[in-house]
């Protein structure tokens, strides 16, 4: 099989790029649960790192348009981390990595994005809490829950080989991004009692240019990764060797 053919999606369906990057010899010696656990921890670490690359969106004046300082939603690299991790690991491990990230933050570790005061958030109240006998939503809680759904969807599409061509990879990443913002903006509107216009002003418009760039980078890295490892096809679990045989553990 040619390198182009392997990268284009002729490798076994369900195989993710993370699986393909693990040498057969390593995969054959380490238990599956250990490999899965290591990949999940790596994905969680990427999400935490993305939260620590965090900035408050400043006030912007463009002619007659004025956008005040964004006190609700910071600018982070987390969207990139969620999309890339989901596609790299697949649905089950992507959701596990995102779920573990949420759990670490909920139990009290400051791994959520920083607020306008520069302090990284933690605790269940970042998402939802009960106060004075009523439900209180955290302003960024919808984005965090959106991460979980997006990682499942993008991971599932990657397992169906959507990450092996640039066009389908961009579509998959776009779907994941839409999920994050659909959950995040609607939650923000309810949490902060904002109009739809204000929720979009604080929760969507300032982030579109950066998220478009992050989306394209994540979407481009995946097909590139498949092409770079295409020459290793015989050494990939379940891969097909150039002679037509099916490669297996050494």
C-alpha positions in Angstrom: 0.0 0.0 0.0 1.3 3.5 -0.8 1.9 6.1 1.8 -0.8 8.2 0.2 -3.3 5.4 0.3 -2.6 4.6 4.0 -2.9 8.3 5.0 -6.1 8.6 2.9 -7.9 6.2 5.1 -7.2 2.7 3.9 -5.8 1.8 7.3 -8.1 -0.2 9.6 -11.2 1.8 10.5 -11.4 2.6 14.2 -7.6 3.1 14.5 -6.7 6.5 15.7 -3.5 8.5 15.2 -2.5 7.8 18.8 -2.8 4.1 18.2 -0.8 4.4 15.0 2.0 6.3 16.8 2.5 3.5 19.3 5.1 1.1 17.9 3.9 -2.5 17.6 6.7 -3.7 19.9 5.6 -1.3 22.7 1.9 -2.1 22.1 2.6 -5.9 22.2 4.5 -5.6 25.5 2.4 -3.2 27.5 -1.2 -4.0 28.6 -3.9 -2.2 26.7 -5.2 -0.6 29.9 -1.7 0.9 30.6 -1.4 2.3 27.1 -5.0 3.7 27.3 -4.3 5.2 30.7 -1.1 6.9 29.6 -2.8 8.4 26.6 -5.7 9.6 28.7 -3.3 11.3 31.2 -1.5 12.9 28.3 -4.7 14.3 26.9 -5.8 15.6 30.3 -2.4 17.3 30.7 -2.9 19.0 27.3 -6.2 20.4 28.5 -4.7 21.7 31.7 -1.9 23.3 29.8 -4.4 24.9 27.5 -6.3 26.4 30.5 -3.0 28.0 31.8 -2.5 29.7 28.5 -5.3 32.1 29.5 -5.9 35.8 28.8 -8.7 38.2 29.6 -10.1 39.7 26.4 -9.5 43.4 26.6 -11.8 46.2 25.6 -11.9 46.8 21.9 -12.8 50.0 20.0 -13.4 49.6 16.2 -14.8 52.8 14.9 -18.3 53.1 16.4 -18.1 49.5 17.7 -17.0 49.2 21.4 -16.7 45.9 23.1 -16.0 46.2 26.9 -13.5 44.1 28.9 -14.8 40.5 28.9 -15.4 39.6 32.5 -17.1 36.3 31.7 -15.0 34.2 29.3 -11.2 34.2 28.9 -9.2 33.5 25.8 -7.5 30.1 26.1 -6.0 27.2 24.1 -8.5 24.7 25.5 -10.6 24.5 22.4 -7.5 23.3 20.5 -6.7 20.8 23.2 -10.3 19.4 23.2 -10.5 19.0 19.4 -7.0 17.7 19.0 -7.2 15.3 22.0 -10.6 13.9 20.9 -9.4 13.2 17.4 -6.0 11.9 18.5 -7.4 9.5 21.1 -10.9 8.6 19.8 -14.2 9.0 21.5 -13.8 6.7 24.5 -10.3 7.9 25.5 -11.1 11.5 24.5 -14.1 11.6 26.7 -12.1 10.0 29.5 -9.4 12.6 29.2 -11.9 15.5 29.3 -13.9 13.9 32.1 -10.8 13.4 34.2 -9.9 17.1 33.6 -13.3 18.1 34.8 -13.1 15.8 37.8 -9.7 17.2 38.8 -11.1 20.8 38.7 -14.3 19.9 40.4 -12.6 18.3 43.4 -10.6 21.6 44.0 -7.5 21.7 41.9 -7.2 25.1 40.0 -7.1 23.7 36.5 -9.9 25.7 34.9 -9.2 28.8 33.0 -8.5 32.0 35.0 -11.1 34.6 35.6 -10.7 38.4 35.0 -8.8 38.5 38.4 -6.1 36.2 37.0 -7.0 33.4 39.4 -7.6 29.9 38.0 -11.0 28.5 38.9 -11.8 25.2 40.6 -14.8 23.5 42.2 -18.2 22.4 41.1 -19.5 26.0 41.4 -17.5 26.8 38.3 -20.2 24.8 36.5 -23.2 24.8 38.7 -24.1 25.4 42.4 -27.0 25.7 44.7 -27.5 29.0 46.5 -30.5 30.5 48.4 -32.6 27.5 47.4 -32.0 28.0 43.6 -29.7 26.7 40.9 -26.8 29.0 40.1 -24.9 28.4 36.8 -21.2 29.2 36.4 -20.6 31.6 33.5 -18.1 29.2 31.8 -19.8 26.0 32.8 -21.4 25.5 29.4 -18.1 25.6 27.7 -16.7 22.9 30.1 -19.6 20.6 29.5 -19.4 21.4 25.8 -15.8 20.1 25.8 -17.1 16.7 26.9 -19.6 16.5 24.1 -17.2 17.8 21.5 -14.5 15.3 22.4 -17.0 12.5 22.0 -18.2 13.7 18.6 -14.8 14.6 17.2 -13.3 11.3 18.5 -16.1 9.3 17.0 -15.5 11.0 13.6 -11.8 10.4 13.8 -12.5 6.7 14.4 -14.5 6.8 11.2 -11.4 8.1 9.4 -12.5 11.8 9.2 -9.1 12.9 10.4 -7.2 11.4 7.5 -8.1 14.0 4.9 -7.8 17.8 5.3 -11.4 18.5 4.1 -13.1 16.0 6.4 -10.8 16.9 9.3 -11.8 20.6 9.0 -15.5 19.6 9.0 -15.0 17.4 12.1 -13.2 20.2 13.9 -15.9 22.7 12.9 -18.6 20.5 14.3 -16.7 20.2 17.6 -16.2 24.0 17.8 -19.9 24.6 17.1 -20.9 22.2 19.9 -18.6 24.0 22.4 -20.1 27.4 21.5 -23.7 26.2 21.3 -23.3 24.9 24.9 -21.1 27.7 26.1 -23.0 30.8 24.8 -26.5 29.5 25.7 -25.2 28.6 29.2 -23.5 32.0 29.6 -26.8 33.8 28.6 -28.7 32.0 31.3 -25.9 32.2 33.9 -25.3 36.0 33.6 -28.8 36.9 32.5 -27.6 38.3 29.2 -29.5 39.0 26.0 -28.7 36.8 23.0 -26.7 39.7 21.5 -24.7 40.3 24.7 -24.0 36.6 25.1 -22.7 36.5 21.6 -20.6 39.6 22.2 -19.0 38.2 25.3 -19.1 34.5 24.5 -18.5 34.1 20.7 -17.4 37.0 18.6 -14.1 37.9 20.3 -13.0 34.3 20.0 -13.8 33.5 16.4 -10.6 34.6 14.7 -8.4 32.7 17.2 -10.6 29.6 17.2 -10.6 29.6 13.4 -6.8 29.5 13.5 -6.8 26.8 16.2 -9.3 24.8 14.2 -7.2 24.9 11.1 -4.0 24.0 12.9 -5.7 21.0 14.7 -7.3 19.9 11.4 -4.1 20.1 9.5 -1.9 18.3 12.0 -4.0 15.1 11.9 -3.7 14.3 8.2 -0.1 15.4 8.3 0.5 13.0 11.1 -1.0 10.1 9.1 1.2 11.0 6.1 4.3 11.1 8.3 3.7 7.6 9.7 2.5 6.2 6.4 5.9 4.7 5.7 5.6 2.7 9.0 2.4 1.0 7.8 3.7 -2.5 8.4 4.7 -1.5 11.9 1.3 -0.2 12.8 -1.2 -2.5 14.6 -3.6 -3.8 12.1 -1.8 -2.1 9.3 -1.4 -3.6 5.8 2.1 -4.2 4.6 3.2 -3.3 1.0 3.1 -7.0 0.1 -0.6 -7.2 0.8 -0.4 -9.0 4.2 -1.9 -7.7 7.4 0.6 -6.5 9.9 0.3 -7.7 13.5 2.3 -7.6 16.7 5.9 -8.6 16.2 
